[in-house]
Amino acid sequence: MTNLPEVWTHEKVSVCTPPVDHQSCTTPGLALRSDGQVLAAYAGPRTPHGQQPGTCRIYAREFSVGTGVWGPEREMIHHPECQAVGPAFLRAGDGVLWCIYLAFYEHYWPDGEPDMARSRADLWAAKSVDDGKTWTNHQMIFRGYTGATNSAIESAAGNFVVPFSYVVPSPGRLVSACLISTDRGQTWQLGQSIDIGQCGDHSGALEPSIGQLRDGRIWMLIRTNLGQFWEAFSDNDGFSFTAPVPTTIGSPSAPCHLCRLQSGRLALAWNNTMHRQPEKEAGPAGRVDGASLNQSLRDTLSLALSEDEGKSWTTPLDIARSVQLSYPLILETSPGRLLISCQTRQVRRGAIDYIIGYAARLAAIRPYQVVSEQFGGAGKRTQTGTRCPGLHPLNVEKRRMKQSVNARGQNGCLPPMPRHNRRGHFKGIRLCGPLPATVYRSESS
């Protein structure tokens, strides 16, 4: 992959991006194989929008955590009639590996309303009994226009639960729900939809992530355009949910990934940047243009842990910064060692205009303790490209924030932040103010 932007990473983080030579690819789905290697699957070679049917497909390759070496790329899933994109993995208790992915056809919203006949991105499932070498039992589990798949789990009762969102009309918006299989993936049932209203493309309740709490409830965290995640709870594996309510976890219209670690803690990866954007951006009558809302605030990827089932969280740890780092997925490869995949903007100069796609990144986080300690201060930059033409400067907060009583490292400041001039060229780094010692709390859990 060429012309990737520079990325700053925390000192406990290393970047292990695969050598992908595609113009565009999505966040890799991650799964741990029985031999200890990581299976990474991503879609390419171009953005699915505006392409001939069958252009995009899902590729796979193995990654050795111990050596840091990537295996060769191979084609994993291909649909000649559409674009296969957005893979996410589920490792079932019986060892079978499932891949949940999108079969994308077209995204068409004329005059602010979706054309339900033309807009289509179905949700599919396939399974592998040989650690992802071959895939069988491809089946459509939902037909309609769906958003990105961010997670899938097997519940304590042995049910497969897949959170997703889909478009509804009049007014056009997205609602969130779960698809549930009670028979090991043979059949799937649609659970209750979660609707928070609004109207407009990328508005409403979209691209949720879920985790199961110790009391058996399914906790859903939902991307919105309202400045924070919303949440809902299910006590029957996603067939029905409580009424959705806002959380106090800020989010710039971007999804998160919630997962359970081997230590029993919950881990949350997301763009923790809303302290730099106090004003919500919404049009008249609640209409929101979610496709452009707060896109500049996807430049920081953060991680937080919870020991009390999401009621409170550690101070968010900024693990990486770049032009864009979004759609994270977490995989714990060994106790305390996390592999986090995400997307970043890739820019290539075309003959007439700039072509902006997405390039996959992987960040390996080494073991650490983060319950009573907040890392800060030193960090490092990985130079993977020196120019990113055509992008606007990052919206960096200039004012210094109030000092916190929590530990933040030696100097109590945010890590260095990439700085751009008006043409989007990197001009070194600068320090921002101290990280607020906010402990996020869920209102309903």
Secondary structure as UniProt FT lines:
FT   STRAND          7..10
FT   TURN            11..12
FT   STRAND          13..15
FT   STRAND          29..32
FT   TURN            34..35
FT   STRAND          38..44
FT   TURN            49..50
FT   TURN            53..54
FT   STRAND          57..63
FT   TURN            65..67
FT   STRAND          74..77
FT   TURN            80..81
FT   STRAND          83..91
FT   TURN            93..94
FT   STRAND          97..106
FT   HELIX           110..112
FT   TURN            116..118
FT   STRAND          120..128
FT   TURN            131..132
FT   STRAND          136..142
FT   STRAND          145..146
FT   STRAND          153..154
FT   TURN            156..157
FT   STRAND          160..168
FT   TURN            169..172
FT   STRAND          173..181
FT   TURN            184..185
FT   STRAND          189..190
FT   TURN            201..202
FT   STRAND          206..212
FT   TURN            214..215
FT   STRAND          218..223
FT   STRAND          228..234
FT   TURN            237..238
FT   STRAND          245..250
FT   STRAND          257..260
FT   TURN            262..263
FT   STRAND          266..270
FT   HELIX           274..276
FT   HELIX           284..286
FT   TURN            290..294
FT   HELIX           295..298
FT   STRAND          300..306
FT   TURN            309..310
FT   STRAND          317..321
FT   STRAND          326..334
FT   TURN            335..336
FT   STRAND          337..349
FT   STRAND          354..365
FT   STRAND          379..382
FT   TURN            389..390
FT   STRAND          417..420
FT   TURN            422..423
FT   STRAND          426..430
//
